[in-house]
Amino acid sequence: MVAFTFWNIDNTDEPRDLAEPLVRLAIETQCDILATAETGDAHAGLESFLQAACDENFRHLTSLPCRVHIWTRLGRDRIRRVESEPSLYESFELLSASLGPALLVFAHLRSKPGRHPTREWADTLEFVAALRALEGRRNASGGTLVLGDLNLHPYDVAMRYPDALNSVASRQVVVASPRRTYRKTTHDRFYNPTWNLLGDANGPPGTHYWRNGREEVGWYVLDHVLLGAKLAPRLHLSSLRVVTTIGPDTLVAADGTMARQWPDHLPLTFELES
């Protein structure tokens, strides 16, 4: 089992000292891989804090400049860095005797607020082209996982269309029909389990709280886990959750909005059978 935790900590414009909460988050989610976006200077010294409090094997896998920073306790025989496209993604191979090498892609795409739909579509296609080219170069027999703040709703056109991210809410559909043909071109599908995070039936109503005036719904799901057909069955769906407390601290205020002293995204955690 490999446990992942992702958090857009919004630490670039108004830096906070988030080293202690990040360490506590790693302890409480028991994550093997910790990923952060909009990290600012929070990466500085975090490796040593994680080693002291969690596991002496924790190490920082990424360097500046990059969109997403990664720390892991997995050994070098389990995970290795593949490629970096600093404006789009960081990528790694997760090695498994039973599964073969799986491709892990950590991304933070451009901000959604104020972005015209045409620009959003173009930005997504840029990422998808880079992702598919990366898959072609690596030939990862274990499948592909994409994790991060994609700045898209799960129902957005750029998330659903076959020539974009081609993701659906049904694991059964993706496993039974891994590829979709549209206008004589075949596209690999992704399973997007983060559809399950919409609404407040099993937790907060999303991962990101945003007041945006006329079209405001308050909570959004912009942070996603996308799994190719080979990895989709490996997700423990019950482990996928949005983190609302870290130690004694509550990240969501009593009125159902984000607590002001915290970032405007909530952490996301899940487990994948390896």
N, C-alpha and C positions, 0 to 999 in steps of 0.2 A: 504494500500500500504506500502511495506517495500522497502527502497532504500539501495542498497549495493554499496560500493566502495572498490576496491582492488588495492594495489600498491606494487610491489616489489621495495623497495627503495634502494636496493644495498648499505646498510649502514654498512657493516661489515668490509671490508678490508680498506676502506678509509672513515672513519666516517665524516658526514656532520651534521650541525645543521639543521634538517628538521622539527622541531616542528612547526614553523610558516607556512611553505607551507602545512603541513599536516592539520593544523587547517583551513587554507583557503580552502583547497580541501574539507574538510568536510562541510564547510559552502556553498561552491558553488555547490556541488553535492547534498546538503541537505540529506546526507546519514543518515540512521538509524543505519547502521552497517558499521564500518570502519575496514578493515583488511590490515595488512602489512606483507610482507615477507622480509627477510634479514634486520631485523630491527636494529640490533646492539643495541646501547644505546638510540635510538630515542624514545623508549617507556617511558623512565624516565621522569616523570613530564607531559607527554602529557595529561593524564586524567584531571589534573587541568586546563590546557590550554583550552581543549575542553569544560570543564564546564563553564569557564569564557567567552569564545567567542561564543559558539554554544548553549549549553543546559546544565543546571545545573545537569541534570540527566545522562549525559555521564559517563560511568564507564568502567574500564579496566577489561576484563573478563579472561585474560590469565596471566600466570606467567612464569618465566624463569625456565628451558630452554624450548623453543618451536620453531617450524619452522615458525609459523604464530602468530602474535599478533592481538587481537580483542578488539575493543571498541564499545560500543553501547549506544544509548539513550533509547532503549526499556526497559520497566519495567520488573521486575523479574517475573511478571505474564505472560510475552510474550516470554521471552527467558531464557533458563537455560542450564548450561553446562552439557554435558553428559559424554564424555570420552576424554582423551588425549593420543596420542601415539607420544611423542615428536619428534621422527625421521620422522614421516609421516603426522600426521594430528591433528587438534583440532576439536571437534564436539560439537554441540549444538542442542537442540530442539527448534523450533519456534512454539509457540502455537497459534492456530487459531480456533475460534468457528466454522467457516464455513468449514475449511479444515481438522481439526484434526492436531495432532503434526507432523511437518515436520522435517526431519533430515538435518541439515546444517553441511557440512564437509568442512573445510578450509585446504588446503594442499599446500606444497611446496616440490616438488619432486627433486631428485638429478639433478645436473647441466647437461645439454645436451652436451656442448662443450667437445670434447675429450672422450666421453663415447661410448664404442663399442656397436653396435646394440644389441648384445646378452645380454650385461649388462643392456641396456635400457629395453629390454623385461622382464628380470628377475625382475628389480626394479618395473616395472609397475605391474607385476603379484603379487608381494609382497603387493603393495598398494591395488590392487583390492581384494585380499583375505582378507585383513584387513577390507576394506570397506564393503564387502558382509557379513562378520562375524558381523560387527557392525550393519548393517541393520537387520540381523537376531535377534540380541539381543534386539534391540530397537522396532522392529515392528512398524515403523513410518507410520501411516495410511495416513498422508498427503504427503508422498513422500520424495524424496532425492534430495538435491542440493549439488554439489561439486564446489567449487570456489577456484582458486589459480593459482600459477605458476606451471604447471604440467610438464614443460620442454619437451613438445611434440608438434609437429606440428599437426594440426587437421587431416591431411591425413596420419599420421604415422600408421604403422601396429599396434602398441600397443594401439593407440587410437581407431582403427576401428574394430579389430578382436573381435568376440563374447566372447571369453574366456579372453579377456583383458577388456578395458573400454567400448567396444561395443557402440560407439557413432556415430550418423549420423547427417547430416546437415538438415534433414527435420523434423520439428515438426509434420507435418501431419502423417508421417510414424510412428513416435514413439507413438502418441496418438492412431492411428488406430491399431497398432501392437506392444504393449508394450514389448513383449518378442520375442526372436529369438531362434529357435532350430537349433543346429549344432551338428552333430554326436550324436544324441539322448540325448543331454544335452540342457536344456533351460536356456537362459541368459536374464536378464533384460536389456533393451535398455536405453541409454541416448540420449537426444536431445542436440546437441552442437551448439548453436546459434553463437558461435564465428567464425564459418566458414564465416559469413557475414563480418568479419573484415579484411579478406584477400583482398589486392588491395586497390587502392586509390580513389574509386568512391565516398565514403561517409566520408572520413576522412584520417588519415595517413594509410600507407600500412600494418600496423601491430601494435603490442604492444611492440616489443623488437627490438632494432637495434644492429646488431652484424656484425663486419667485420671478416670473417673467411677464407680468402684466396680463394682457387680454387673454392669451391662450393658456394661462396658468392652470396646471393640475397639481402643482406642488411637488409630488414625488415622481421620479423617473427612474427607469432602468437603463443606464448608459454603460455600465460595466458588465462585460460578458465573458462567458465560457463557450467556446465553439469547439465541437469535437467531430472529427471525421468518422466515417463508418466503422473503422477498425477500433477506435478508442471509445466510441459511444457506449458500447456494452460494459466498459470498464469503470464508468462513473458510478459511484455510490450516491444515488440521487438524494437519499435522506441526509447525506453529509453536506449538501449544498445549502448554505445559509448565509444570511447577512448578519454581520456582527453588530450588536447594538450596545454592548458593554465591554469595557476593558478594565479589569480589576474592579475597583469601587466606582469607576466613572461611567456615567450613562451618556451615550453619544446622541440620543434623541431626547428632546425636551418634553416636558409634561403636556404641552399643547400639540404634540405630534410633529413638530418641525425639528430641524437639526439644532442641537445645543450650540449656542453661538461660539463657545470657546474651542469648538472642534472643526475640522475640515467639513466641506459640504458634501463629501461622499462618505459612505459607510464601507468598511472592509467586507470582502467577499471571501469565503473559504469553502473548500470541498476536498474530497478524497478520490483518488484514481487508483484502481487496482493495477499493479505493475508486474 
